[in-house]
Amino acid sequence: METDRVARILLVEDNEMNRDMLSRRLKRNGYDVVIAIDGQQGVDMAASEAPDLILMDMSLPVIDGWEATRRVNANE
């Protein structure tokens, strides 16, 4: 018997208002949401959480979203 698995989304967003609004909306639509607040944390969580989808802000502290995306892609 096959079980339905909820898609896990990693939301990488440093703006608290955007982060709260997006995470609430995604959760309300049935997604499992994990949150990172800077680029380095996003890279680390992409490896540890194995999300199905990553929503990445491009203007982030520590490392920007462009570099974080390059690092995530390199670690696959």
C-alpha positions, 0 to 999 in steps of 0.5 A: 500500500502506497502512502502519500508523502508531503513535499518538503520545501526549504524557504531561504528568506532573511526578511521576517515578514516575507518569511512568515507570510510565505511559510504560513501560505505554504503550510496552509496548502499542505507543505512541510516547510523548513526555514533558513535565514541566510545563505550559508544556513540554506546551503547547510539545511539543503544538505541535512533536510533533503528538501523537494524544493528550495525557494531561495531569496537572492539577496541574503546575508552571509552568502547571497542566494546566487552563491548559495544556489551554486553551492547547493548544486555542486553538493548534489 
